[in-house]
């Protein structure tokens, strides 16, 4: 039906109980943006641009353009500004990289598409660039001095001001120091909704809210916390946070967006681990080196193998033909991920040079690189193309009995043998068919004059590109010299009479549509126009131009010209066949030698038999082993050599495998000669002595519960990151985390039981003015929930949410099917499972996820962007998904409530966790009356089939679109 505008103007206004947050003020580049510049942009500028466009060039920068400083980049050169921040299409640098209307740069050859895409993304970010003055030159790094930085110092357990309430006492000490009075506690309805969404990602049911409101005692609150921590929904919620860090996806993305059929096994492993409260140190070690850890049985071995999918699941440029570069690019992606996820450091910056900000020399980067170069991530090929690399897949389950293994080997040998024979048979058939298409003039019925015997005027170009043709090839006019070229065919006819005249050409879309063919016969001349874009009618080779009488001998002729034509004009052969003779030869056999016909028949019969044999072998195949994305050590363990400027073809000194010296206490782990060193790396990261791991982990938990980290830059604990607002609280949580056996549930429990977690968002003016960014956590932060929470809440209200999740989600896609999904080929709207189980297709994120700031699965993200843009409201109002579930919700309300007041109360309790206010109820009642009246005024063909359902659907849609639905307070 046609929707009336009152939905957006009346209901959304009255239901907006929480004010929309103001647009974020412009901020300086964050650490992630600067890290992107250091890892993706600066190395390319240094390697490919500085030789011509830096202050150090002998003859001065070409075109007056300096690219070794931010000022020079923005100022530009003789042609104007090189970069317009935020606008790649207006930036001359991007145009030069594409060769779009300006000279292509660098002049030695176009950069790879993925590198150009990085530059475009960088400009869209606002071209973050920390350089000032001359281009920075890496200086020697003092590791000892680097260890003095706060995040590299050992974690020491501080004594809380009040041991019986440690978290609150650390915070209240700061409040008192600044003379702040914290906000009051949130009301019970607000608190229970906050707790449900934070711990499970789902809104509470009306019964849950009512039960808590009736008994808001500390014991009731603790019981609710414990119940939610024990719920399987907890693992789905917190597992999704980890999947953001693990850059989880169900396809590869990049140049070859191939399907990751086995990725779901890693996703389900993560969710199981969170539900089981797997110790975080064990969780770390399993993902980096599970295949090297001992297993009690095959089930545990499968779990450990599955965990290492963490290293495999990242995006890769699989069609990279420079395999040493591809190998190093994969290692770089793994190092960058390990650094951000576990250590809160941007290690990828050190691939090309010493880290520009942190005490991480290039040698330390290649110490880690040796570990991962000794680990096999890439394996085999895809699509039967040696240029497209594959990835590691390992079998699950108990070692097979010898008879099963033998049977599979026999099967694989038999199958390969018959497939090789099929390949050879197809090649033989192709050769025979080629011979059948290359007709000899002498073998054709009648008199045939080939282009080699024609009188050519002008320059004609010989070709054999398109088949079939007569003789050794054909000629064409090269779409040039129009009106200046002709080909005259003169036959030597054995007797006078009437002949069918046929011309031969190869058709195509670029051919001329009006080729003049002039026949000189006994009695005059006639010109016929031939459309060479259409296939010839006889044997797909000859086109009849008419029946003509000729004298014996060479009195007649056929002339083909390119006069008045636009496309290519093809000239191959002309045939003269006595009238009536064409019908005597079967279609497709004209001029095909008998031995060629026999060869085709034999090849076709053999191919058919072989394909039947192949099908029979496959039907009898033993069941294949279950596979999982998992790494394994290389047969050859090796130390890496420094790649000069990050180039794997310019090698420097060998660096022994090892770890970051600045984060190491004592001598550091010893790398075994017969293993990659991943296990030692994992143990070093998961060690209580590592100054970063526990701090980074607890800070992320705090961020997810408060909307801001104690260290706001949750993925960067290095020099460019922000300093902790409460360093003693951070270290207290880190030491408690380790002492609890690295229990994530215990950490979450202690934080949500604190008084600070239960504060209200509503604070007095003095507090807002004294601490506008809420760095001291004296009030709660109003938070926009993630895309998954919005979707799951809509499904919950509509009654359609399916809580049975897990397992494969892209198993029905062939390996290459997702390649074109960047055009929008995967529709998740019909799926009713929780959002964590939806397929994540790189380059084709579902629209709801895209609009509501889903984490880019190409990179680790401990913190998602949170934007407030008009497209979010438009999606919630107009999308098929929200309209469909608004209708389901309306049907549910009608079934559960007899009148408008009951239905509205039920809707608010389901969606917002509270009853409507009197003003909201009055405005909604007025809206329903107005909406029903609007429906009654519509013509017969315009009215919805169920007007009452349509009215309530509009109300549900408006609740889905209100601020309170997508924010927690």
Buried (B, 14 or more C-beta within 10 A) or exposed (E): EEBBEBBBEBBBEBBBBBEBEEEEEEEEBBBBBBBBBBBBBBBBBBBBBBEBBBBEBEEEBBBEBBBBBBEBBBBBBEBEBBBBBEEBEBBBBBBBBBEEEBEBBBEEEBBBEBBBBBBBBBBEBBBBBBBEEEBBEEEEBEBEEBBEBBBBEEBEEBEBBEEEBBBBBBBBBBBEEEEBEBBEBBBBBBBBBBBBBBBBBBBBBBEBBBBBBEEBEEEBBEEBBEEBBEBEBBBBBBBBBBBBBBBBBBBBBBBBBBBBBBBBBBBBBBBBBBBEBBBBBBBBBBBBBBBBBEBEEEEEBBBBBBBBBBBBBBBBBBBBEEEEBBBBBBBBBBBBBBBBBBBBBBBBBBBBBBBBBBBBBBBBBBBBBBBBBBBBBBBEEBBEEEEBBBBBBBBBEEEBEEEEEEBBEEBEEBBEEBBEBBEBBBEBBEBBBEBBBBBBBEEBBBBBBBBBBBEBBBEBEEBEEBBBBBBEBBBBBBBEEBEEBBBBBBBEBEEEBEBBBBBBBBBBEEBBEBBBBBBBBBEEEBEBEBEBBEEBEBBBBBBBBEEBEBBEEEBBBBBBBBEEBEBBBBBBBBBBBBEEEBEEBEEEEBBBEEEBBEBBEBBBEBBEBBBEBBEEBEEEEBEEBEBBBBBBBEEEBEBBBBBBBBBBEEEEEEBEBBBBBBBBEEEBBEBEEEBBBBBBBBBBBBBBBBBBBBBBBBBBBBBBBBBBBBBBBBBBBBBBBBEBBBBBBBBBBBBBBBEBEBBBBBBBBBBBBBBBBBBBBBBEEEBBEBBEEBBBBBBBBBBBBBBBBBBBBBBBBBBBBEBEBBEBBBEEBEBBBBBEBEEEEBEBBEBBBBBBBBBBBBBBBBBBBEBBBBBBBBBBBBBBEBEBEEEBBEBBBEBEBBBBBBBBBBBBBBEEBEEBEEBBBBBBBBBBBBBBEEEBBEBBEBBBEBBBEBBEEBEEEEBBEBBEBBBBBBBBBBBBBBBBBBBBB
